[in-house]
Amino acid sequence: MSIKILSITLLLLSICVCCHSSEAPPGSTPPCCVDLTKGNVSAAVVGETYREQAARPPCVKAVIFNTGNGKQLCADPNAQWVKDLTAKMTKV
């Protein structure tokens, strides 16, 4: 009976490790920000919402805004224009 439980446990563990270590195919968009926008591009931001992303390699710490063309903009949370824009959005 204990060998059966051990076998099932090892099978589940190997499935978890396999799924966790899979990466996005080459050429596809990563599921997170891995690079930040250079310069002030606040004019491209639409809406009144944003989200924050923690740094977990390969992802970098970022503030993510939506743009007019339906894409996401990854911005440096330490940039002054980002601080100003998020403060403005938070006041609303």
PyMOL Python script that loads the backbone (N, CA, C, O; Angstrom):
from pymol import cmd

cmd.read_pdbstr("""\
ATOM      1  N   MET A   1       0.819  -1.187   0.000  1.00  0.00           N
ATOM      2  CA  MET A   1       0.000   0.000   0.000  1.00  0.00           C
ATOM      3  C   MET A   1       0.864   1.253   0.000  1.00  0.00           C
ATOM      4  O   MET A   1       0.534   2.211  -0.699  1.00  0.00           O
ATOM      5  N   SER A   2       1.956   1.283   0.755  1.00  0.00           N
ATOM      6  CA  SER A   2       2.793   2.473   0.829  1.00  0.00           C
ATOM      7  C   SER A   2       3.536   2.731  -0.484  1.00  0.00           C
ATOM      8  O   SER A   2       3.816   3.886  -0.806  1.00  0.00           O
ATOM      9  N   ILE A   3       3.860   1.693  -1.243  1.00  0.00           N
ATOM     10  CA  ILE A   3       4.509   1.856  -2.541  1.00  0.00           C
ATOM     11  C   ILE A   3       3.547   2.519  -3.520  1.00  0.00           C
ATOM     12  O   ILE A   3       3.960   3.334  -4.344  1.00  0.00           O
ATOM     13  N   LYS A   4       2.272   2.172  -3.432  1.00  0.00           N
ATOM     14  CA  LYS A   4       1.261   2.774  -4.300  1.00  0.00           C
ATOM     15  C   LYS A   4       1.136   4.278  -3.999  1.00  0.00           C
ATOM     16  O   LYS A   4       1.063   5.087  -4.923  1.00  0.00           O
ATOM     17  N   ILE A   5       1.110   4.643  -2.741  1.00  0.00           N
ATOM     18  CA  ILE A   5       1.013   6.052  -2.348  1.00  0.00           C
ATOM     19  C   ILE A   5       2.266   6.808  -2.774  1.00  0.00           C
ATOM     20  O   ILE A   5       2.178   7.933  -3.265  1.00  0.00           O
ATOM     21  N   LEU A   6       3.416   6.200  -2.589  1.00  0.00           N
ATOM     22  CA  LEU A   6       4.670   6.815  -2.999  1.00  0.00           C
ATOM     23  C   LEU A   6       4.705   7.033  -4.508  1.00  0.00           C
ATOM     24  O   LEU A   6       5.152   8.083  -4.969  1.00  0.00           O
ATOM     25  N   SER A   7       4.245   6.071  -5.270  1.00  0.00           N
ATOM     26  CA  SER A   7       4.214   6.192  -6.727  1.00  0.00           C
ATOM     27  C   SER A   7       3.298   7.326  -7.176  1.00  0.00           C
ATOM     28  O   SER A   7       3.656   8.104  -8.060  1.00  0.00           O
ATOM     29  N   ILE A   8       2.144   7.416  -6.580  1.00  0.00           N
ATOM     30  CA  ILE A   8       1.200   8.482  -6.924  1.00  0.00           C
ATOM     31  C   ILE A   8       1.787   9.848  -6.549  1.00  0.00           C
ATOM     32  O   ILE A   8       1.658  10.811  -7.306  1.00  0.00           O
ATOM     33  N   THR A   9       2.420   9.927  -5.397  1.00  0.00           N
ATOM     34  CA  THR A   9       3.040  11.178  -4.963  1.00  0.00           C
ATOM     35  C   THR A   9       4.141  11.610  -5.921  1.00  0.00           C
ATOM     36  O   THR A   9       4.216  12.782  -6.290  1.00  0.00           O
ATOM     37  N   LEU A  10       4.990  10.682  -6.326  1.00  0.00           N
ATOM     38  CA  LEU A  10       6.057  10.998  -7.270  1.00  0.00           C
ATOM     39  C   LEU A  10       5.498  11.422  -8.620  1.00  0.00           C
ATOM     40  O   LEU A  10       6.041  12.327  -9.254  1.00  0.00           O
ATOM     41  N   LEU A  11       4.433  10.790  -9.065  1.00  0.00           N
ATOM     42  CA  LEU A  11       3.805  11.155 -10.324  1.00  0.00           C
ATOM     43  C   LEU A  11       3.263  12.585 -10.258  1.00  0.00           C
ATOM     44  O   LEU A  11       3.490  13.377 -11.172  1.00  0.00           O
ATOM     45  N   LEU A  12       2.556  12.910  -9.192  1.00  0.00           N
ATOM     46  CA  LEU A  12       2.016  14.258  -9.037  1.00  0.00           C
ATOM     47  C   LEU A  12       3.120  15.301  -8.931  1.00  0.00           C
ATOM     48  O   LEU A  12       3.007  16.388  -9.498  1.00  0.00           O
ATOM     49  N   LEU A  13       4.174  14.979  -8.217  1.00  0.00           N
ATOM     50  CA  LEU A  13       5.300  15.895  -8.078  1.00  0.00           C
ATOM     51  C   LEU A  13       5.965  16.153  -9.429  1.00  0.00           C
ATOM     52  O   LEU A  13       6.301  17.294  -9.746  1.00  0.00           O
ATOM     53  N   SER A  14       6.153  15.114 -10.216  1.00  0.00           N
ATOM     54  CA  SER A  14       6.785  15.296 -11.529  1.00  0.00           C
ATOM     55  C   SER A  14       5.901  16.110 -12.467  1.00  0.00           C
ATOM     56  O   SER A  14       6.414  16.871 -13.288  1.00  0.00           O
ATOM     57  N   ILE A  15       4.593  15.966 -12.361  1.00  0.00           N
ATOM     58  CA  ILE A  15       3.682  16.770 -13.181  1.00  0.00           C
ATOM     59  C   ILE A  15       3.780  18.239 -12.780  1.00  0.00           C
ATOM     60  O   ILE A  15       3.817  19.116 -13.643  1.00  0.00           O
ATOM     61  N   CYS A  16       3.821  18.511 -11.488  1.00  0.00           N
ATOM     62  CA  CYS A  16       3.931  19.894 -11.008  1.00  0.00           C
ATOM     63  C   CYS A  16       5.235  20.537 -11.472  1.00  0.00           C
ATOM     64  O   CYS A  16       5.228  21.682 -11.924  1.00  0.00           O
ATOM     65  N   VAL A  17       6.334  19.831 -11.368  1.00  0.00           N
ATOM     66  CA  VAL A  17       7.630  20.356 -11.783  1.00  0.00           C
ATOM     67  C   VAL A  17       7.648  20.591 -13.283  1.00  0.00           C
ATOM     68  O   VAL A  17       8.172  21.606 -13.743  1.00  0.00           O
ATOM     69  N   CYS A  18       7.097  19.693 -14.033  1.00  0.00           N
ATOM     70  CA  CYS A  18       7.066  19.807 -15.490  1.00  0.00           C
ATOM     71  C   CYS A  18       6.259  21.027 -15.912  1.00  0.00           C
ATOM     72  O   CYS A  18       6.715  21.798 -16.757  1.00  0.00           O
ATOM     73  N   CYS A  19       5.095  21.217 -15.356  1.00  0.00           N
ATOM     74  CA  CYS A  19       4.224  22.335 -15.734  1.00  0.00           C
ATOM     75  C   CYS A  19       4.801  23.659 -15.269  1.00  0.00           C
ATOM     76  O   CYS A  19       4.673  24.664 -15.969  1.00  0.00           O
ATOM     77  N   HIS A  20       5.424  23.682 -14.120  1.00  0.00           N
ATOM     78  CA  HIS A  20       5.964  24.921 -13.570  1.00  0.00           C
ATOM     79  C   HIS A  20       7.179  25.397 -14.365  1.00  0.00           C
ATOM     80  O   HIS A  20       7.388  26.603 -14.492  1.00  0.00           O
ATOM     81  N   SER A  21       7.967  24.498 -14.892  1.00  0.00           N
ATOM     82  CA  SER A  21       9.193  24.895 -15.571  1.00  0.00           C
ATOM     83  C   SER A  21       8.993  25.172 -17.055  1.00  0.00           C
ATOM     84  O   SER A  21       9.944  25.556 -17.737  1.00  0.00           O
ATOM     85  N   SER A  22       7.787  24.988 -17.568  1.00  0.00           N
ATOM     86  CA  SER A  22       7.573  25.241 -18.990  1.00  0.00           C
ATOM     87  C   SER A  22       7.642  26.739 -19.261  1.00  0.00           C
ATOM     88  O   SER A  22       7.198  27.553 -18.452  1.00  0.00           O
ATOM     89  N   GLU A  23       8.210  27.086 -20.419  1.00  0.00           N
ATOM     90  CA  GLU A  23       8.371  28.466 -20.800  1.00  0.00           C
ATOM     91  C   GLU A  23       7.546  28.755 -22.036  1.00  0.00           C
ATOM     92  O   GLU A  23       7.110  27.838 -22.731  1.00  0.00           O
ATOM     93  N   ALA A  24       7.330  30.047 -22.312  1.00  0.00           N
ATOM     94  CA  ALA A  24       6.606  30.438 -23.510  1.00  0.00           C
ATOM     95  C   ALA A  24       7.446  30.089 -24.730  1.00  0.00           C
ATOM     96  O   ALA A  24       8.674  30.152 -24.671  1.00  0.00           O
ATOM     97  N   PRO A  25       6.802  29.720 -25.836  1.00  0.00           N
ATOM     98  CA  PRO A  25       7.555  29.388 -27.037  1.00  0.00           C
ATOM     99  C   PRO A  25       8.338  30.599 -27.549  1.00  0.00           C
ATOM    100  O   PRO A  25       7.920  31.737 -27.336  1.00  0.00           O
ATOM    101  N   PRO A  26       9.465  30.368 -28.219  1.00  0.00           N
ATOM    102  CA  PRO A  26      10.256  31.478 -28.746  1.00  0.00           C
ATOM    103  C   PRO A  26       9.420  32.346 -29.687  1.00  0.00           C
ATOM    104  O   PRO A  26       8.642  31.839 -30.495  1.00  0.00           O
ATOM    105  N   GLY A  27       9.596  33.659 -29.566  1.00  0.00           N
ATOM    106  CA  GLY A  27       8.871  34.580 -30.429  1.00  0.00           C
ATOM    107  C   GLY A  27       7.512  35.005 -29.891  1.00  0.00           C
ATOM    108  O   GLY A  27       6.876  35.895 -30.455  1.00  0.00           O
ATOM    109  N   SER A  28       7.062  34.386 -28.816  1.00  0.00           N
ATOM    110  CA  SER A  28       5.766  34.759 -28.247  1.00  0.00           C
ATOM    111  C   SER A  28       5.958  35.849 -27.204  1.00  0.00           C
ATOM    112  O   SER A  28       7.064  36.049 -26.703  1.00  0.00           O
ATOM    113  N   THR A  29       4.882  36.551 -26.879  1.00  0.00           N
ATOM    114  CA  THR A  29       4.925  37.604 -25.880  1.00  0.00           C
ATOM    115  C   THR A  29       4.964  36.983 -24.486  1.00  0.00           C
ATOM    116  O   THR A  29       4.132  36.133 -24.170  1.00  0.00           O
ATOM    117  N   PRO A  30       5.924  37.395 -23.640  1.00  0.00           N
ATOM    118  CA  PRO A  30       5.969  36.833 -22.287  1.00  0.00           C
ATOM    119  C   PRO A  30       4.737  37.265 -21.496  1.00  0.00           C
ATOM    120  O   PRO A  30       4.145  38.302 -21.797  1.00  0.00           O
ATOM    121  N   PRO A  31       4.346  36.491 -20.497  1.00  0.00           N
ATOM    122  CA  PRO A  31       3.142  36.806 -19.722  1.00  0.00           C
ATOM    123  C   PRO A  31       3.338  37.952 -18.736  1.00  0.00           C
ATOM    124  O   PRO A  31       2.449  38.244 -17.935  1.00  0.00           O
ATOM    125  N   CYS A  32       4.497  38.602 -18.791  1.00  0.00           N
ATOM    126  CA  CYS A  32       4.778  39.689 -17.870  1.00  0.00           C
ATOM    127  C   CYS A  32       5.730  40.680 -18.531  1.00  0.00           C
ATOM    128  O   CYS A  32       6.236  40.436 -19.626  1.00  0.00           O
ATOM    129  N   CYS A  33       5.964  41.794 -17.856  1.00  0.00           N
ATOM    130  CA  CYS A  33       6.904  42.800 -18.362  1.00  0.00           C
ATOM    131  C   CYS A  33       8.332  42.347 -18.079  1.00  0.00           C
ATOM    132  O   CYS A  33       8.689  42.073 -16.933  1.00  0.00           O
ATOM    133  N   VAL A  34       9.136  42.273 -19.119  1.00  0.00           N
ATOM    134  CA  VAL A  34      10.544  41.932 -18.953  1.00  0.00           C
ATOM    135  C   VAL A  34      11.436  43.122 -19.299  1.00  0.00           C
ATOM    136  O   VAL A  34      12.653  43.067 -19.122  1.00  0.00           O
ATOM    137  N   ASP A  35      10.820  44.200 -19.796  1.00  0.00           N
ATOM    138  CA  ASP A  35      11.530  45.414 -20.151  1.00  0.00           C
ATOM    139  C   ASP A  35      10.607  46.596 -19.893  1.00  0.00           C
ATOM    140  O   ASP A  35       9.385  46.446 -19.913  1.00  0.00           O
ATOM    141  N   LEU A  36      11.181  47.771 -19.651  1.00  0.00           N
ATOM    142  CA  LEU A  36      10.387  48.955 -19.341  1.00  0.00           C
ATOM    143  C   LEU A  36      10.473  49.985 -20.466  1.00  0.00           C
ATOM    144  O   LEU A  36      11.485  50.086 -21.158  1.00  0.00           O
ATOM    145  N   THR A  37       9.399  50.742 -20.632  1.00  0.00           N
ATOM    146  CA  THR A  37       9.344  51.797 -21.623  1.00  0.00           C
ATOM    147  C   THR A  37      10.296  52.919 -21.245  1.00  0.00           C
ATOM    148  O   THR A  37      10.407  53.289 -20.076  1.00  0.00           O
ATOM    149  N   LYS A  38      10.973  53.450 -22.235  1.00  0.00           N
ATOM    150  CA  LYS A  38      11.889  54.571 -22.011  1.00  0.00           C
ATOM    151  C   LYS A  38      11.141  55.870 -22.282  1.00  0.00           C
ATOM    152  O   LYS A  38      10.420  55.967 -23.275  1.00  0.00           O
ATOM    153  N   GLY A  39      11.294  56.848 -21.436  1.00  0.00           N
ATOM    154  CA  GLY A  39      10.694  58.153 -21.645  1.00  0.00           C
ATOM    155  C   GLY A  39       9.243  58.233 -21.222  1.00  0.00           C
ATOM    156  O   GLY A  39       8.631  57.231 -20.852  1.00  0.00           O
ATOM    157  N   ASN A  40       8.699  59.448 -21.282  1.00  0.00           N
ATOM    158  CA  ASN A  40       7.327  59.712 -20.874  1.00  0.00           C
ATOM    159  C   ASN A  40       6.389  59.417 -22.034  1.00  0.00           C
ATOM    160  O   ASN A  40       6.418  60.109 -23.052  1.00  0.00           O
ATOM    161  N   VAL A  41       5.576  58.414 -21.887  1.00  0.00           N
ATOM    162  CA  VAL A  41       4.594  58.047 -22.912  1.00  0.00           C
ATOM    163  C   VAL A  41       3.191  58.070 -22.325  1.00  0.00           C
ATOM    164  O   VAL A  41       2.333  57.271 -22.701  1.00  0.00           O
ATOM    165  N   SER A  42       2.969  58.995 -21.402  1.00  0.00           N
ATOM    166  CA  SER A  42       1.671  59.077 -20.745  1.00  0.00           C
ATOM    167  C   SER A  42       0.547  59.386 -21.728  1.00  0.00           C
ATOM    168  O   SER A  42      -0.608  59.057 -21.459  1.00  0.00           O
ATOM    169  N   ALA A  43       0.861  60.014 -22.865  1.00  0.00           N
ATOM    170  CA  ALA A  43      -0.164  60.327 -23.868  1.00  0.00           C
ATOM    171  C   ALA A  43      -0.770  59.057 -24.467  1.00  0.00           C
ATOM    172  O   ALA A  43      -1.898  59.086 -24.958  1.00  0.00           O
ATOM    173  N   ALA A  44      -0.044  57.958 -24.432  1.00  0.00           N
ATOM    174  CA  ALA A  44      -0.543  56.701 -24.996  1.00  0.00           C
ATOM    175  C   ALA A  44      -1.470  55.951 -24.042  1.00  0.00           C
ATOM    176  O   ALA A  44      -2.168  55.023 -24.452  1.00  0.00           O
ATOM    177  N   VAL A  45      -1.478  56.351 -22.773  1.00  0.00           N
ATOM    178  CA  VAL A  45      -2.257  55.649 -21.748  1.00  0.00           C
ATOM    179  C   VAL A  45      -3.731  56.031 -21.860  1.00  0.00           C
ATOM    180  O   VAL A  45      -4.072  57.208 -21.980  1.00  0.00           O
ATOM    181  N   VAL A  46      -4.598  55.021 -21.819  1.00  0.00           N
ATOM    182  CA  VAL A  46      -6.036  55.260 -21.820  1.00  0.00           C
ATOM    183  C   VAL A  46      -6.635  54.642 -20.569  1.00  0.00           C
ATOM    184  O   VAL A  46      -6.065  53.727 -19.976  1.00  0.00           O
ATOM    185  N   GLY A  47      -7.791  55.155 -20.176  1.00  0.00           N
ATOM    186  CA  GLY A  47      -8.472  54.615 -19.000  1.00  0.00           C
ATOM    187  C   GLY A  47      -7.944  55.212 -17.716  1.00  0.00           C
ATOM    188  O   GLY A  47      -7.056  56.065 -17.712  1.00  0.00           O
ATOM    189  N   GLU A  48      -8.513  54.744 -16.638  1.00  0.00           N
ATOM    190  CA  GLU A  48      -8.168  55.265 -15.315  1.00  0.00           C
ATOM    191  C   GLU A  48      -7.675  54.161 -14.389  1.00  0.00           C
ATOM    192  O   GLU A  48      -7.769  54.277 -13.167  1.00  0.00           O
ATOM    193  N   THR A  49      -7.153  53.095 -14.975  1.00  0.00           N
ATOM    194  CA  THR A  49      -6.684  51.992 -14.145  1.00  0.00           C
ATOM    195  C   THR A  49      -5.267  51.591 -14.540  1.00  0.00           C
ATOM    196  O   THR A  49      -4.812  51.851 -15.654  1.00  0.00           O
ATOM    197  N   TYR A  50      -4.606  50.971 -13.622  1.00  0.00           N
ATOM    198  CA  TYR A  50      -3.272  50.430 -13.833  1.00  0.00           C
ATOM    199  C   TYR A  50      -3.099  49.262 -12.888  1.00  0.00           C
ATOM    200  O   TYR A  50      -3.907  49.059 -11.983  1.00  0.00           O
ATOM    201  N   ARG A  51      -2.046  48.497 -13.098  1.00  0.00           N
ATOM    202  CA  ARG A  51      -1.727  47.437 -12.144  1.00  0.00           C
ATOM    203  C   ARG A  51      -0.224  47.410 -11.923  1.00  0.00           C
ATOM    204  O   ARG A  51       0.554  47.850 -12.770  1.00  0.00           O
ATOM    205  N   GLU A  52       0.163  46.893 -10.788  1.00  0.00           N
ATOM    206  CA  GLU A  52       1.577  46.824 -10.441  1.00  0.00           C
ATOM    207  C   GLU A  52       2.059  45.381 -10.560  1.00  0.00           C
ATOM    208  O   GLU A  52       1.341  44.439 -10.225  1.00  0.00           O
ATOM    209  N   GLN A  53       3.272  45.234 -11.039  1.00  0.00           N
ATOM    210  CA  GLN A  53       3.874  43.913 -11.190  1.00  0.00           C
ATOM    211  C   GLN A  53       5.132  43.846 -10.329  1.00  0.00           C
ATOM    212  O   GLN A  53       5.983  44.734 -10.388  1.00  0.00           O
ATOM    213  N   ALA A  54       5.240  42.801  -9.541  1.00  0.00           N
ATOM    214  CA  ALA A  54       6.425  42.587  -8.704  1.00  0.00           C
ATOM    215  C   ALA A  54       7.554  42.004  -9.547  1.00  0.00           C
ATOM    216  O   ALA A  54       7.312  41.395 -10.589  1.00  0.00           O
ATOM    217  N   ALA A  55       8.763  42.191  -9.097  1.00  0.00           N
ATOM    218  CA  ALA A  55       9.929  41.644  -9.790  1.00  0.00           C
ATOM    219  C   ALA A  55      10.101  40.178  -9.423  1.00  0.00           C
ATOM    220  O   ALA A  55      10.418  39.846  -8.280  1.00  0.00           O
ATOM    221  N   ARG A  56       9.893  39.316 -10.388  1.00  0.00           N
ATOM    222  CA  ARG A  56      10.123  37.871 -10.249  1.00  0.00           C
ATOM    223  C   ARG A  56      10.717  37.410 -11.571  1.00  0.00           C
ATOM    224  O   ARG A  56       9.984  37.176 -12.532  1.00  0.00           O
ATOM    225  N   PRO A  57      12.040  37.276 -11.627  1.00  0.00           N
ATOM    226  CA  PRO A  57      12.707  36.975 -12.897  1.00  0.00           C
ATOM    227  C   PRO A  57      12.000  35.883 -13.690  1.00  0.00           C
ATOM    228  O   PRO A  57      11.617  34.854 -13.133  1.00  0.00           O
ATOM    229  N   PRO A  58      11.828  36.106 -14.982  1.00  0.00           N
ATOM    230  CA  PRO A  58      12.397  37.180 -15.797  1.00  0.00           C
ATOM    231  C   PRO A  58      11.596  38.472 -15.760  1.00  0.00           C
ATOM    232  O   PRO A  58      11.959  39.432 -16.439  1.00  0.00           O
ATOM    233  N   CYS A  59      10.529  38.521 -14.994  1.00  0.00           N
ATOM    234  CA  CYS A  59       9.684  39.716 -14.919  1.00  0.00           C
ATOM    235  C   CYS A  59      10.381  40.801 -14.087  1.00  0.00           C
ATOM    236  O   CYS A  59      11.095  40.505 -13.130  1.00  0.00           O
ATOM    237  N   VAL A  60      10.156  42.057 -14.474  1.00  0.00           N
ATOM    238  CA  VAL A  60      10.743  43.184 -13.752  1.00  0.00           C
ATOM    239  C   VAL A  60       9.646  43.940 -13.018  1.00  0.00           C
ATOM    240  O   VAL A  60       8.468  43.818 -13.353  1.00  0.00           O
ATOM    241  N   LYS A  61      10.035  44.719 -12.016  1.00  0.00           N
ATOM    242  CA  LYS A  61       9.075  45.547 -11.299  1.00  0.00           C
ATOM    243  C   LYS A  61       8.563  46.608 -12.265  1.00  0.00           C
ATOM    244  O   LYS A  61       9.352  47.317 -12.891  1.00  0.00           O
ATOM    245  N   ALA A  62       7.233  46.717 -12.385  1.00  0.00           N
ATOM    246  CA  ALA A  62       6.661  47.635 -13.362  1.00  0.00           C
ATOM    247  C   ALA A  62       5.262  48.067 -12.951  1.00  0.00           C
ATOM    248  O   ALA A  62       4.586  47.413 -12.156  1.00  0.00           O
ATOM    249  N   VAL A  63       4.852  49.202 -13.526  1.00  0.00           N
ATOM    250  CA  VAL A  63       3.464  49.636 -13.481  1.00  0.00           C
ATOM    251  C   VAL A  63       2.942  49.425 -14.896  1.00  0.00           C
ATOM    252  O   VAL A  63       3.560  49.864 -15.866  1.00  0.00           O
ATOM    253  N   ILE A  64       1.805  48.752 -15.009  1.00  0.00           N
ATOM    254  CA  ILE A  64       1.279  48.392 -16.327  1.00  0.00           C
ATOM    255  C   ILE A  64       0.015  49.201 -16.601  1.00  0.00           C
ATOM    256  O   ILE A  64      -0.951  49.174 -15.838  1.00  0.00           O
ATOM    257  N   PHE A  65       0.060  49.928 -17.732  1.00  0.00           N
ATOM    258  CA  PHE A  65      -1.070  50.731 -18.174  1.00  0.00           C
ATOM    259  C   PHE A  65      -1.627  50.131 -19.454  1.00  0.00           C
ATOM    260  O   PHE A  65      -0.931  49.387 -20.146  1.00  0.00           O
ATOM    261  N   ASN A  66      -2.872  50.446 -19.775  1.00  0.00           N
ATOM    262  CA  ASN A  66      -3.469  50.068 -21.058  1.00  0.00           C
ATOM    263  C   ASN A  66      -3.273  51.217 -22.037  1.00  0.00           C
ATOM    264  O   ASN A  66      -3.274  52.386 -21.651  1.00  0.00           O
ATOM    265  N   THR A  67      -3.104  50.867 -23.318  1.00  0.00           N
ATOM    266  CA  THR A  67      -2.931  51.885 -24.349  1.00  0.00           C
ATOM    267  C   THR A  67      -4.136  51.883 -25.277  1.00  0.00           C
ATOM    268  O   THR A  67      -4.982  50.991 -25.220  1.00  0.00           O
ATOM    269  N   GLY A  68      -4.198  52.905 -26.138  1.00  0.00           N
ATOM    270  CA  GLY A  68      -5.316  53.058 -27.052  1.00  0.00           C
ATOM    271  C   GLY A  68      -5.429  51.950 -28.077  1.00  0.00           C
ATOM    272  O   GLY A  68      -6.519  51.695 -28.589  1.00  0.00           O
ATOM    273  N   ASN A  69      -4.324  51.282 -28.389  1.00  0.00           N
ATOM    274  CA  ASN A  69      -4.377  50.205 -29.381  1.00  0.00           C
ATOM    275  C   ASN A  69      -4.586  48.828 -28.741  1.00  0.00           C
ATOM    276  O   ASN A  69      -4.377  47.801 -29.386  1.00  0.00           O
ATOM    277  N   GLY A  70      -4.998  48.814 -27.471  1.00  0.00           N
ATOM    278  CA  GLY A  70      -5.320  47.563 -26.800  1.00  0.00           C
ATOM    279  C   GLY A  70      -4.134  46.802 -26.243  1.00  0.00           C
ATOM    280  O   GLY A  70      -4.285  45.662 -25.802  1.00  0.00           O
ATOM    281  N   LYS A  71      -2.974  47.400 -26.255  1.00  0.00           N
ATOM    282  CA  LYS A  71      -1.783  46.738 -25.715  1.00  0.00           C
ATOM    283  C   LYS A  71      -1.508  47.242 -24.310  1.00  0.00           C
ATOM    284  O   LYS A  71      -2.156  48.168 -23.822  1.00  0.00           O
ATOM    285  N   GLN A  72      -0.534  46.614 -23.676  1.00  0.00           N
ATOM    286  CA  GLN A  72      -0.132  47.021 -22.339  1.00  0.00           C
ATOM    287  C   GLN A  72       1.213  47.718 -22.405  1.00  0.00           C
ATOM    288  O   GLN A  72       2.084  47.349 -23.193  1.00  0.00           O
ATOM    289  N   LEU A  73       1.370  48.727 -21.568  1.00  0.00           N
ATOM    290  CA  LEU A  73       2.575  49.526 -21.514  1.00  0.00           C
ATOM    291  C   LEU A  73       3.258  49.266 -20.179  1.00  0.00           C
ATOM    292  O   LEU A  73       2.655  49.472 -19.126  1.00  0.00           O
ATOM    293  N   CYS A  74       4.488  48.822 -20.212  1.00  0.00           N
ATOM    294  CA  CYS A  74       5.255  48.521 -19.002  1.00  0.00           C
ATOM    295  C   CYS A  74       6.117  49.730 -18.659  1.00  0.00           C
ATOM    296  O   CYS A  74       7.018  50.089 -19.417  1.00  0.00           O
ATOM    297  N   ALA A  75       5.844  50.352 -17.526  1.00  0.00           N
ATOM    298  CA  ALA A  75       6.531  51.583 -17.148  1.00  0.00           C
ATOM    299  C   ALA A  75       7.311  51.420 -15.853  1.00  0.00           C
ATOM    300  O   ALA A  75       6.974  50.606 -14.994  1.00  0.00           O
ATOM    301  N   ASP A  76       8.357  52.217 -15.743  1.00  0.00           N
ATOM    302  CA  ASP A  76       9.211  52.220 -14.551  1.00  0.00           C
ATOM    303  C   ASP A  76       8.459  52.869 -13.388  1.00  0.00           C
ATOM    304  O   ASP A  76       8.105  54.045 -13.479  1.00  0.00           O
ATOM    305  N   PRO A  77       8.206  52.142 -12.304  1.00  0.00           N
ATOM    306  CA  PRO A  77       7.469  52.707 -11.177  1.00  0.00           C
ATOM    307  C   PRO A  77       8.195  53.855 -10.491  1.00  0.00           C
ATOM    308  O   PRO A  77       7.575  54.603  -9.734  1.00  0.00           O
ATOM    309  N   ASN A  78       9.495  54.016 -10.735  1.00  0.00           N
ATOM    310  CA  ASN A  78      10.260  55.099 -10.130  1.00  0.00           C
ATOM    311  C   ASN A  78      10.288  56.362 -10.986  1.00  0.00           C
ATOM    312  O   ASN A  78      10.765  57.403 -10.533  1.00  0.00           O
ATOM    313  N   ALA A  79       9.779  56.285 -12.223  1.00  0.00           N
ATOM    314  CA  ALA A  79       9.758  57.456 -13.100  1.00  0.00           C
ATOM    315  C   ALA A  79       8.726  58.455 -12.588  1.00  0.00           C
ATOM    316  O   ALA A  79       7.639  58.067 -12.159  1.00  0.00           O
ATOM    317  N   GLN A  80       9.067  59.737 -12.633  1.00  0.00           N
ATOM    318  CA  GLN A  80       8.187  60.763 -12.095  1.00  0.00           C
ATOM    319  C   GLN A  80       6.850  60.813 -12.823  1.00  0.00           C
ATOM    320  O   GLN A  80       5.817  61.001 -12.180  1.00  0.00           O
ATOM    321  N   TRP A  81       6.837  60.652 -14.152  1.00  0.00           N
ATOM    322  CA  TRP A  81       5.572  60.709 -14.891  1.00  0.00           C
ATOM    323  C   TRP A  81       4.642  59.561 -14.494  1.00  0.00           C
ATOM    324  O   TRP A  81       3.420  59.712 -14.509  1.00  0.00           O
ATOM    325  N   VAL A  82       5.233  58.406 -14.137  1.00  0.00           N
ATOM    326  CA  VAL A  82       4.438  57.251 -13.698  1.00  0.00           C
ATOM    327  C   VAL A  82       3.841  57.547 -12.326  1.00  0.00           C
ATOM    328  O   VAL A  82       2.667  57.266 -12.083  1.00  0.00           O
ATOM    329  N   LYS A  83       4.640  58.108 -11.436  1.00  0.00           N
ATOM    330  CA  LYS A  83       4.143  58.475 -10.105  1.00  0.00           C
ATOM    331  C   LYS A  83       3.010  59.493 -10.213  1.00  0.00           C
ATOM    332  O   LYS A  83       1.996  59.373  -9.525  1.00  0.00           O
ATOM    333  N   ASP A  84       3.185  60.504 -11.085  1.00  0.00           N
ATOM    334  CA  ASP A  84       2.159  61.529 -11.266  1.00  0.00           C
ATOM    335  C   ASP A  84       0.873  60.932 -11.827  1.00  0.00           C
ATOM    336  O   ASP A  84      -0.219  61.255 -11.361  1.00  0.00           O
ATOM    337  N   LEU A  85       1.001  60.067 -12.821  1.00  0.00           N
ATOM    338  CA  LEU A  85      -0.178  59.482 -13.462  1.00  0.00           C
ATOM    339  C   LEU A  85      -0.926  58.537 -12.522  1.00  0.00           C
ATOM    340  O   LEU A  85      -2.157  58.554 -12.482  1.00  0.00           O
ATOM    341  N   THR A  86      -0.206  57.725 -11.777  1.00  0.00           N
ATOM    342  CA  THR A  86      -0.883  56.808 -10.851  1.00  0.00           C
ATOM    343  C   THR A  86      -1.547  57.576  -9.711  1.00  0.00           C
ATOM    344  O   THR A  86      -2.612  57.187  -9.233  1.00  0.00           O
ATOM    345  N   ALA A  87      -0.910  58.675  -9.275  1.00  0.00           N
ATOM    346  CA  ALA A  87      -1.518  59.507  -8.228  1.00  0.00           C
ATOM    347  C   ALA A  87      -2.819  60.127  -8.749  1.00  0.00           C
ATOM    348  O   ALA A  87      -3.821  60.176  -8.036  1.00  0.00           O
ATOM    349  N   LYS A  88      -2.791  60.598  -9.998  1.00  0.00           N
ATOM    350  CA  LYS A  88      -3.986  61.189 -10.611  1.00  0.00           C
ATOM    351  C   LYS A  88      -5.095  60.141 -10.724  1.00  0.00           C
ATOM    352  O   LYS A  88      -6.259  60.441 -10.460  1.00  0.00           O
ATOM    353  N   MET A  89      -4.738  58.915 -11.115  1.00  0.00           N
ATOM    354  CA  MET A  89      -5.737  57.842 -11.269  1.00  0.00           C
ATOM    355  C   MET A  89      -6.309  57.428  -9.914  1.00  0.00           C
ATOM    356  O   MET A  89      -7.485  57.078  -9.812  1.00  0.00           O
ATOM    357  N   THR A  90      -5.488  57.469  -8.891  1.00  0.00           N
ATOM    358  CA  THR A  90      -5.922  57.066  -7.558  1.00  0.00           C
ATOM    359  C   THR A  90      -6.885  58.080  -6.956  1.00  0.00           C
ATOM    360  O   THR A  90      -7.765  57.712  -6.178  1.00  0.00           O
ATOM    361  N   LYS A  91      -6.727  59.357  -7.308  1.00  0.00           N
ATOM    362  CA  LYS A  91      -7.602  60.415  -6.787  1.00  0.00           C
ATOM    363  C   LYS A  91      -9.007  60.296  -7.331  1.00  0.00           C
ATOM    364  O   LYS A  91      -9.965  60.672  -6.655  1.00  0.00           O
ATOM    365  N   VAL A  92      -9.151  59.781  -8.540  1.00  0.00           N
ATOM    366  CA  VAL A  92     -10.463  59.725  -9.210  1.00  0.00           C
ATOM    367  C   VAL A  92     -11.413  58.806  -8.526  1.00  0.00           C
ATOM    368  O   VAL A  92     -12.551  58.654  -8.969  1.00  0.00           O
TER     369      VAL A  92
END
""", "prot")
cmd.dss("prot")
cmd.show_as("cartoon", "prot")
cmd.util.cbc("prot")
cmd.orient("prot")
